[in-house]
Amino acid sequence: MAGRVTAVLGPTNTGKTHYAIERMLAHRTGVIGLPLRLLAREVYDRIVKARGPSVVALITGEERIVPERAAYWVATTEAMPEVLADFVAIDEIQLCADPERGHVFTDRLLNMRGLHETLFLGSATMRPAIAALVPEAQFMRRERFSTLSWAGSKKLSRMPPRSAIVGFSVDDVYATAELIRRQKGGCAVVMGALSPRTRNAQVAMYQAGEVDYLVATDAIGMGLNLDIRHVAFEATHKFDGRRLRPLFPHELGQIAGRAGRHTEPGTFGVTGEAQPLDEGLIDAIENHRFQPISRLIWRNSALEFGTVDRLVQSLEQPSGNEWLGRGREADDLSALKTLSALPEVRDRVTHPKDVRLLWDVCRIPDFRGISPAEHTTLLTRIFGFLQEGGIPGDWLARAVARIDKTGGDIDAISKRLAYIRTWTYVAQRNGWVRDEAHWREETRAVEDRLSDALHAALTQRFVDRRTSVLMRRLKQKESLVAEVNDKGEVTVEGEFAGRLEGFRFRTDPSAQGDEARMLTRAAYEALRPEFHLRADRFYNAPDTELDFTVQGGLMWGGSAVGKLVKGADPLKPGIEVFVDEEAGSDVAEKVRRRLQHFIDRKIAAGFEPLMAMQADETLTGLARGIAFRLVEAMGVLPREGIASEIKELDQDARGSLRKHGVRFGQFTIFLPALLKPAPTRLRLLLSALWAGADEFPESPPPGLVTIPNLPDVPRDYYTLSGYHPAGERAIRIDMLERLADMLRGQDSRAGFEATPDMLSITGMTLDQFADLMAGLGYRAEKGERAKVRAAAPVAVPEPAPVPEGEPVAPMTEEESVLAAETRARWEAEQAERQRAEAEAAAASGEAPVEAESAEAGQADAAPAEMESFYTFTWAPRPRGPRRQAGEGEARGNNRRPRRFDGPQGQGQGQRREGQPREGQPQDAAAPEGARRDDRPRGERRFDGNRARDDQGEGSGRHGKGKPQGKGDRGKSEGRQGGKDRPPRGEGGRSFEARPPRNDKPIDPDSPFAILAALKNKS
């Protein structure tokens, strides 16, 4: 006799399942049917915890745990055992209306009763049907413990924590989970296709707070008690196996009702492409008012197994009750019809027990879901084995071995898991395999391994462990431990978060969206003490660990910590530091001060001579102005821009500047110490910084005498780099001045050839040197001649040795210049004499003496080897417009200012025709020399032998004086004005502007005695 029947109805989150467990444990025995294998396992664990495993049984389609003294049976609704028990409960009774499984729940509603108590748990929509079909049932309504409200539409990026996003296809679930991982750090995945072990692991990860988001199918709508605060529908349509249909209102309510935990309120809404729900549906879900279920799915449970046809007829028999209707054809009935139509199966079904066996085989669920034909083939094979006595162990072993592989991606593991569920189901049937215990354990072990592998694959793909760990620590407000290794890699709680480059944190580039923001937040929380420690270490670091780049970046090792910016003075740039705001203003200020100290010391060391000259208070007048201009130009100043100022410098002023290393070159006024690579690099950077350039030029490689002269590179760049453009190349200015010293000893009017020393200091070939000379204002004429063997060296008389112990008088600057010019002239005369002899011998057909001795005994003379040579002459440029009369009167005289009329060498000290020299009457004139109009006017020039003071470092030290030439000739001719000028081609006369020297007897022991004798002889 059946006991009391009670229908406990109401919305979700009412604790109905918990109430059923309490009622069952109040009885000696009990059976409870649950809609999901996962939920069955959860209830089983709870009862085991309360009563122990020895009295609790678990029966599902793929799992069977039945102790000998089992008193409480927990099962899926389809697998409920037919045992007599004091208590029976059916959960989610509203599934009686489900098209696929409804007939099973309807059968339990009509036929399953407890001896003392029966409970039906479900939605209030079942009240009319239960009242009609079970008249003795009493009703108990349970209300929600919390409120459920509509939250509207939200983007995934704004989804609140502890949310469940519901989709209705595997592809949608995976795509949503991937987006959640990128934006929120990760999520758990729950689908009906997962094994219970996998779903339990995913749910446990969500419940433990490792992730804050759950992406699921409608599987969460049945019995899963989760800590969900918001449910978002990604779609409101689902494919039910046959068609794509909209969700019924009660289905939406069942799923949305999972939001809210006990007394905590919950919300529901939509996301993605799902359209907002209409107001009527929202009101129905919030108040749980749905249209009552008016028709249940029913199938006859009183089956006849006489023949297959009679079995089919009994399955299709109508109910005869208006509340009970047939649903669509179930999978087991479809498989029965298909197998019975096969001749090899029909011929073997000859007895009612064969019909029962065939029906049991057809009830194997299609876990694989490949196709009906594939499923039918498998069922046919299993039916054949069972008729022969059971499934062979070796065949089953091969089938299981093919599945027992944990490698591959999520889809591959999911397919293997679906396959093993088939063999797990088979192993649970009594008498189907020979060694049931072994195969139940074996198939369950394979399913567990695959479930664990699937859980790991889902976690690896959809959960960022790093982000989840950091989020949990931040949520718990625990202090985070950060570490920075020698490579700058930042790890927070052992998880890689990014790199610390100097004083700026760079988040791991693989992190995006909310994940990147969370990582940055966590890293900064842990890096605050590290910033201060690093700032202290940086402040105490030596200058050798710091450097600056071509573009003005300031480096600490390999990390950029700041950059130079334009300051109030070219030699005092400002500093912009690269420090994150989260590091604090104290750290930024400490870094800025250290960088300012570094660059100030760099400038002071690199420009030490310039700084000393700038601070020298003894410099006054024009010398101080020149010093100011040099400081502005950072030590390299083209002479042509200040030619007039240089001319007016007296010797004392020049000497005061020379004390600071200033060299008055023919082309440039510069400090040789500032031409080194380090000052040059710094000069280019500071100049570009002061000029506000977007890109800063690089300094030329050190050690190069010449570099290419590119047309698109400004001339100022070459000057700042320490080079002077001339032709296709630019020559270093100190080497150019050395070359100018050599050119002073040459006759630029008659023409001269390049000496080996000229080619040596420039590092050029003869053709390249010719182009350089053309850029300096010379005309180069190329010719060819027979190559002459070098003559035997002529002994050069050495100066008389100085007696031991006798002091050697040091040479003055004038004497050293005279010695160099005398030796150069003598070498040139010797070379000219040898060349003339060779040309005369070649013209007469006679070989030189040296050649005759070398060619003696030879029958035929070899043809002469030819060589190329260049003759360089000064090529004056066209004159500019003549100055207006009286231009020089503003300076207190009636003569026009003197100017460069010739090259930087021979003839440059000669004045224009009719031009008086200083201290002479207006009618005194000098010989005409070579002229060059582009030189600054008014400067002194070079004579044929020595340079004047205002033209280069090799000039004399005195100011004005009477002109001197060879012997007394210069004195007489210099006073004749322009009347008795020598004819063209005889060479210009030479002058020097210095006071007359006191005649004194020449020391016969002086090393200049022989040089002076050679000079007078020449």
VENRAKA-V55938 format. One record per run of one state. SS is the DSSP state (a for helix, b for strand, c for the rest). FROM is the first residue (numbers start at 0). TO is the last residue. If there is no record, write none. Layout:
ss = (SS | SS)
from = (FROM | FROM)
to = (TO | TO)
//
This chain:
ss = (c | b | c | a | c | b | c | a | c | a | b | c | b | c | b | a | c | b | c | a | c | a | c | b | c | a | c | b | c | b | c | a | c | b | c | a | c | b | c | b | c | a | c | b | c | a | c | b | c | b | c | b | c | a | c | b | c | a | c | b | c | a | c | b | c | a | c | a | c | a | c | a | c | b | c | a | c | a | c | b | c | a | b | c | a | c | b | c | b | c | b | c | b | c | a | c | a | b | c | b | c | b | c | b | c | b | c | a | c | a | c | a | c | a | c | b | a | c | a | c | b | c | b | a | c | a | c | b | c | a | c | b | c | b | a | c | b | c | a | c | a | c | b | c | a | c | a | c | b | c | a | c | b | c | b | c | b | c | b | c | b | c | a | c | b | c | a | c | a | c)
from = (0 | 3 | 9 | 15 | 25 | 29 | 34 | 36 | 51 | 52 | 55 | 59 | 63 | 65 | 71 | 76 | 79 | 86 | 90 | 92 | 97 | 101 | 111 | 116 | 122 | 123 | 133 | 137 | 141 | 147 | 153 | 155 | 158 | 162 | 166 | 169 | 184 | 185 | 186 | 187 | 190 | 195 | 207 | 212 | 216 | 217 | 221 | 229 | 233 | 236 | 239 | 243 | 246 | 248 | 256 | 265 | 270 | 278 | 287 | 295 | 297 | 307 | 315 | 323 | 325 | 330 | 340 | 342 | 346 | 351 | 362 | 371 | 387 | 390 | 391 | 392 | 403 | 409 | 427 | 432 | 433 | 435 | 462 | 463 | 464 | 475 | 481 | 484 | 488 | 492 | 494 | 501 | 502 | 507 | 512 | 539 | 542 | 545 | 548 | 552 | 556 | 558 | 569 | 571 | 577 | 578 | 579 | 580 | 583 | 584 | 606 | 607 | 615 | 620 | 632 | 635 | 638 | 648 | 650 | 658 | 661 | 664 | 667 | 671 | 675 | 676 | 691 | 705 | 708 | 714 | 721 | 722 | 726 | 728 | 732 | 743 | 751 | 752 | 755 | 762 | 765 | 775 | 777 | 786 | 812 | 844 | 848 | 855 | 865 | 874 | 886 | 891 | 898 | 899 | 912 | 913 | 925 | 926 | 936 | 937 | 946 | 947 | 948 | 951 | 954 | 955 | 968 | 973 | 1007 | 1017)
to = (2 | 8 | 14 | 24 | 28 | 33 | 35 | 50 | 51 | 54 | 58 | 62 | 64 | 70 | 75 | 78 | 85 | 89 | 91 | 96 | 100 | 110 | 115 | 121 | 122 | 132 | 136 | 140 | 146 | 152 | 154 | 157 | 161 | 165 | 168 | 183 | 184 | 185 | 186 | 189 | 194 | 206 | 211 | 215 | 216 | 220 | 228 | 232 | 235 | 238 | 242 | 245 | 247 | 255 | 264 | 269 | 277 | 286 | 294 | 296 | 306 | 314 | 322 | 324 | 329 | 339 | 341 | 345 | 350 | 361 | 370 | 386 | 389 | 390 | 391 | 402 | 408 | 426 | 431 | 432 | 434 | 461 | 462 | 463 | 474 | 480 | 483 | 487 | 491 | 493 | 500 | 501 | 506 | 511 | 538 | 541 | 544 | 547 | 551 | 555 | 557 | 568 | 570 | 576 | 577 | 578 | 579 | 582 | 583 | 605 | 606 | 614 | 619 | 631 | 634 | 637 | 647 | 649 | 657 | 660 | 663 | 666 | 670 | 674 | 675 | 690 | 704 | 707 | 713 | 720 | 721 | 725 | 727 | 731 | 742 | 750 | 751 | 754 | 761 | 764 | 774 | 776 | 785 | 811 | 843 | 847 | 854 | 864 | 873 | 885 | 890 | 897 | 898 | 911 | 912 | 924 | 925 | 935 | 936 | 945 | 946 | 947 | 950 | 953 | 954 | 967 | 972 | 1006 | 1016 | 1017)
//
